[in-house]
Amino acid sequence: MDGNHLGEFLRARRAALLPEDIGMTSYGARRVAGLRREEVAVLAGVNADYYTRLEQGRERNPSGQVLDALSRALRLDTEARAHLHRLAGTAPGGRPFAQATGQVAPALRQLLDGYPHTPAFVMNRTLDILAANALADALHSPFDPADNLARMVFLDPAGRHFYTDWDRAAQATVANLRQALGFDPDDPRLTELVRDLDERSPDFARLWNAHTVRGKTQDAKHLLHPDVGPLTLTYQAFDVRDAPGQQLVIYHAEPGSASAQALDLLGSVHATHHRSEPRT
């Protein structure tokens, strides 16, 4: 990955914003997609040369006020604004951010097993699955291995069948990794993962260059499992307070729905399969 992450992000978001999107009259032949640098500078109330230096990486220490002005000029949402601050080495509102950890506490592992009827797992910012309960293992059984959500979406052939709205899943996955980049641009695990995905998946490379940022909070998932058929699940993601960078993700189905029945069946099939496996 390029070391000028701040400039890359500004360029991508500038290219995605058209003059008519902000009520600006377009003039002259436009040689670039989206807004010109000087147009962003005017909207943000900063010097055009200063903004150019930011994009080119020759200026790397903008103030919080400048970042907020650029966020407004580029119409960034809350998550994209926070990402911009992190890339610049600051945190909105002066809140510090901490380094991620890869160890899952024993108490959290016990909590996962306390959800026997719904899939639950812990992941880190690079979407590695660090721990999972039995039903989450059953849900992800079409993947080999089921160790990283990004690899599962883009590199495992099962991904295209498992995620029935694959395009949406792919976009969300890349947006999650873009957010991870803001927390630690030099994370060797993230660097290795993005490089591998970029080399092996043209779809990932295209979406990565869009610089869309989004974290996991809650959403719906439409899945197709080979053992039990279609599943419509919603999920909630919770930050693990004593383990920065970790999230507990819990899937659930509408009570009494066909998806709830399919989850019960999946748990039974998975349990039966494990009981039938020969012991070594």
C-alpha positions as CSV (number, residue, x, y, z in Angstrom):
1,M,0.0,0.0,0.0
2,D,1.1,3.6,-0.7
3,G,2.4,5.5,2.4
4,N,0.4,8.6,1.5
5,H,-2.9,7.3,2.9
6,L,-4.3,10.7,3.7
7,G,-3.7,12.0,0.2
8,E,-5.1,8.9,-1.4
9,F,-8.3,9.2,0.6
10,L,-8.7,12.9,-0.2
11,R,-8.2,12.3,-3.9
12,A,-10.7,9.4,-4.0
13,R,-13.4,11.4,-2.2
14,R,-12.8,14.4,-4.3
15,A,-13.2,12.3,-7.5
16,A,-16.4,10.9,-6.2
17,L,-18.1,14.3,-5.7
18,L,-19.5,16.2,-8.7
19,P,-20.1,19.9,-8.9
20,E,-23.8,19.4,-9.2
21,D,-23.8,17.3,-6.1
22,I,-23.0,20.5,-4.1
23,G,-24.9,23.1,-6.2
24,M,-21.7,24.3,-7.8
25,T,-21.7,25.5,-11.5
26,S,-19.2,23.6,-13.6
27,Y,-17.0,25.6,-15.9
28,G,-14.4,24.8,-18.5
29,A,-13.2,21.3,-19.7
30,R,-12.8,19.0,-16.8
31,R,-9.7,16.8,-17.1
32,V,-10.3,14.9,-13.9
33,A,-13.3,13.1,-12.4
34,G,-15.2,14.9,-9.7
35,L,-14.1,18.3,-8.1
36,R,-10.9,20.1,-8.9
37,R,-8.5,20.7,-6.1
38,E,-9.1,24.4,-6.0
39,E,-12.8,23.8,-5.8
40,V,-12.4,21.7,-2.7
41,A,-10.1,24.3,-1.2
42,V,-12.7,27.0,-1.7
43,L,-15.4,24.9,-0.2
44,A,-13.2,24.2,2.8
45,G,-11.9,27.7,3.2
46,V,-8.2,26.7,2.9
47,N,-5.4,27.8,0.6
48,A,-5.4,25.8,-2.7
49,D,-1.6,25.3,-2.5
50,Y,-1.9,23.9,1.0
51,Y,-4.7,21.5,-0.1
52,T,-2.5,20.4,-3.0
53,R,0.3,19.6,-0.6
54,L,-2.0,17.6,1.5
55,E,-3.0,15.4,-1.4
56,Q,0.6,15.0,-2.6
57,G,1.8,14.0,0.9
58,R,4.0,17.1,1.3
59,E,1.9,18.3,4.2
60,R,1.0,15.6,6.7
61,N,-0.1,17.5,9.9
62,P,-3.3,19.4,9.2
63,S,-5.2,20.7,12.2
64,G,-8.4,19.3,13.5
65,Q,-10.2,22.4,12.2
66,V,-8.8,21.9,8.7
67,L,-9.9,18.3,8.7
68,D,-13.4,19.2,9.8
69,A,-13.6,21.8,7.1
70,L,-12.5,19.2,4.5
71,S,-15.0,16.8,5.9
72,R,-17.8,19.3,5.3
73,A,-16.5,20.2,1.8
74,L,-16.3,16.6,0.8
75,R,-19.7,15.7,2.3
76,L,-18.1,13.0,4.5
77,D,-20.4,11.1,6.9
78,T,-19.5,10.4,10.5
79,E,-17.5,7.3,9.9
80,A,-15.6,8.8,6.9
81,R,-14.8,12.0,9.0
82,A,-13.5,9.8,11.8
83,H,-11.4,7.9,9.3
84,L,-9.9,11.2,7.9
85,H,-8.9,12.2,11.4
86,R,-7.3,8.9,12.1
87,L,-5.3,9.0,8.8
88,A,-4.0,12.4,9.9
89,G,-3.0,11.1,13.3
90,T,-5.7,12.8,15.3
91,A,-9.1,11.7,16.7
92,P,-12.3,13.7,16.5
93,G,-13.1,15.5,19.7
94,G,-9.6,14.7,21.0
95,R,-10.5,11.1,21.8
96,P,-7.4,8.8,21.6
97,F,-7.5,5.5,19.8
98,A,-5.8,2.3,21.0
99,Q,-3.9,-0.5,19.4
100,A,-5.7,-3.7,18.6
101,T,-5.1,-7.0,20.4
102,G,-5.5,-10.5,19.1
103,Q,-6.2,-12.4,22.3
104,V,-9.7,-13.3,23.2
105,A,-10.4,-13.3,26.9
106,P,-11.6,-16.7,28.4
107,A,-14.7,-14.9,29.8
108,L,-15.6,-13.8,26.3
109,R,-15.2,-17.3,24.9
110,Q,-17.5,-18.5,27.6
111,L,-20.0,-15.8,26.6
112,L,-20.0,-17.0,23.0
113,D,-21.0,-20.5,24.1
114,G,-23.8,-18.9,26.1
115,Y,-25.6,-18.3,22.8
116,P,-26.3,-21.9,21.7
117,H,-29.2,-20.9,19.4
118,T,-27.6,-18.0,17.5
119,P,-24.2,-17.7,15.7
120,A,-21.8,-15.5,17.6
121,F,-18.1,-14.8,17.0
122,V,-15.3,-12.4,17.8
123,M,-13.3,-10.7,15.0
124,N,-10.6,-8.0,14.9
125,R,-10.3,-5.0,12.6
126,T,-8.8,-7.0,9.8
127,L,-11.8,-9.3,9.9
128,D,-10.0,-12.3,11.3
129,I,-12.4,-14.6,13.1
130,L,-10.6,-15.0,16.5
131,A,-13.2,-17.2,18.3
132,A,-16.7,-18.6,17.4
133,N,-19.4,-20.6,19.0
134,A,-20.6,-23.9,17.6
135,L,-23.5,-22.4,15.5
136,A,-21.2,-19.8,14.0
137,D,-18.8,-22.6,13.0
138,A,-21.8,-24.4,11.4
139,L,-22.9,-21.3,9.6
140,H,-19.5,-20.8,8.1
141,S,-18.9,-24.4,7.4
142,P,-19.0,-24.0,3.5
143,F,-15.7,-22.1,3.8
144,D,-12.3,-23.7,4.0
145,P,-10.9,-22.2,6.1
146,A,-13.4,-19.9,7.8
147,D,-10.7,-17.7,9.3
148,N,-11.0,-14.2,7.7
149,L,-14.2,-12.7,6.4
150,A,-12.4,-10.8,3.6
151,R,-10.7,-13.9,2.2
152,M,-14.0,-15.8,2.5
153,V,-15.9,-13.1,0.4
154,F,-13.3,-12.6,-2.3
155,L,-11.0,-15.7,-2.5
156,D,-13.1,-18.7,-1.5
157,P,-15.4,-19.9,-4.3
158,A,-18.1,-20.6,-1.7
159,G,-18.5,-16.9,-1.1
160,R,-20.4,-16.1,-4.3
161,H,-23.0,-18.7,-3.4
162,F,-23.1,-18.1,0.4
163,Y,-23.7,-14.4,0.1
164,T,-26.8,-14.1,-2.1
165,D,-26.2,-10.3,-2.3
166,W,-22.5,-10.7,-3.0
167,D,-22.0,-7.2,-4.3
168,R,-23.3,-5.7,-1.1
169,A,-21.2,-8.0,1.0
170,A,-18.1,-7.2,-1.0
171,Q,-18.6,-3.5,-0.7
172,A,-19.2,-3.7,3.1
173,T,-16.1,-5.9,3.6
174,V,-13.8,-3.5,1.8
175,A,-15.3,-0.5,3.6
176,N,-14.5,-2.3,6.9
177,L,-10.9,-2.8,5.9
178,R,-10.6,0.8,4.8
179,Q,-11.7,1.8,8.3
180,A,-9.1,-0.6,9.8
181,L,-6.4,1.2,7.8
182,G,-7.2,4.5,9.6
183,F,-6.6,2.9,13.0
184,D,-3.2,1.5,12.1
185,P,-1.9,2.2,8.5
186,D,1.3,0.3,9.3
187,D,-0.3,-2.8,10.6
188,P,1.7,-5.7,8.9
189,R,-1.3,-8.0,9.1
190,L,-3.5,-5.5,7.2
191,T,-0.8,-4.7,4.7
192,E,-0.3,-8.4,3.9
193,L,-4.0,-9.1,3.6
194,V,-4.7,-6.1,1.3
195,R,-1.7,-6.9,-0.9
196,D,-2.9,-10.5,-1.3
197,L,-6.5,-9.6,-2.0
198,D,-5.4,-6.8,-4.4
199,E,-3.3,-9.3,-6.4
200,R,-5.8,-12.1,-6.5
201,S,-9.1,-10.4,-6.8
202,P,-9.8,-7.7,-9.4
203,D,-13.2,-7.0,-7.7
204,F,-11.4,-6.2,-4.5
205,A,-8.9,-3.9,-6.2
206,R,-11.7,-2.0,-7.8
207,L,-13.6,-1.5,-4.6
208,W,-10.4,-0.7,-2.6
209,N,-9.6,2.2,-4.8
210,A,-13.0,3.8,-4.1
211,H,-11.9,4.5,-0.5
212,T,-15.4,3.9,1.0
213,V,-15.3,3.7,4.8
214,R,-17.8,1.9,7.1
215,G,-17.7,-0.1,10.3
216,K,-19.9,-2.9,11.5
217,T,-22.8,-1.9,13.7
218,Q,-26.0,-3.6,12.6
219,D,-27.4,-4.8,9.3
220,A,-29.3,-7.7,7.5
221,K,-27.6,-10.6,5.9
222,H,-29.1,-12.8,3.1
223,L,-27.3,-16.1,3.0
224,L,-27.6,-19.4,1.3
225,H,-26.3,-22.4,3.2
226,P,-25.9,-25.7,1.4
227,D,-27.3,-27.7,4.3
228,V,-30.4,-25.7,5.2
229,G,-31.1,-23.3,2.4
230,P,-31.8,-19.5,2.5
231,L,-31.2,-17.6,5.7
232,T,-32.2,-14.0,6.4
233,L,-30.4,-12.8,9.5
234,T,-29.7,-9.5,11.2
235,Y,-26.6,-8.9,13.2
236,Q,-25.4,-6.6,16.0
237,A,-21.7,-5.8,16.5
238,F,-20.4,-4.7,19.9
239,D,-17.0,-3.3,20.7
240,V,-15.1,-5.3,23.3
241,R,-14.1,-2.6,25.8
242,D,-11.1,-4.3,27.3
243,A,-9.7,-5.5,23.9
244,P,-9.4,-2.5,21.5
245,G,-10.1,-3.5,17.9
246,Q,-12.2,-6.6,18.8
247,Q,-15.9,-6.8,18.1
248,L,-18.5,-9.4,19.3
249,V,-20.8,-10.1,16.4
250,I,-24.2,-11.8,17.0
251,Y,-26.5,-13.0,14.3
252,H,-30.2,-13.7,14.9
253,A,-33.3,-14.6,13.0
254,E,-36.8,-13.3,13.4
255,P,-38.5,-15.6,16.0
256,G,-40.8,-18.2,14.4
257,S,-39.5,-17.4,10.9
258,A,-38.3,-19.9,8.4
259,S,-34.7,-18.6,9.0
260,A,-35.1,-19.3,12.7
261,Q,-36.2,-22.9,11.9
262,A,-33.3,-23.2,9.5
263,L,-30.8,-22.1,12.2
264,D,-32.2,-24.7,14.6
265,L,-31.8,-27.4,11.9
266,L,-28.3,-26.2,11.1
267,G,-27.4,-26.6,14.8
268,S,-28.8,-30.1,14.8
269,V,-27.0,-31.1,11.6
270,H,-23.7,-29.7,12.9
271,A,-24.1,-31.5,16.2
272,T,-24.9,-34.8,14.5
273,H,-22.0,-34.4,12.2
274,H,-19.6,-33.9,15.0
275,R,-21.0,-36.9,17.0
276,S,-20.6,-39.1,14.0
277,E,-16.9,-38.1,13.4
278,P,-14.5,-40.9,14.4
279,R,-12.5,-40.0,17.5
280,T,-8.8,-40.1,17.3
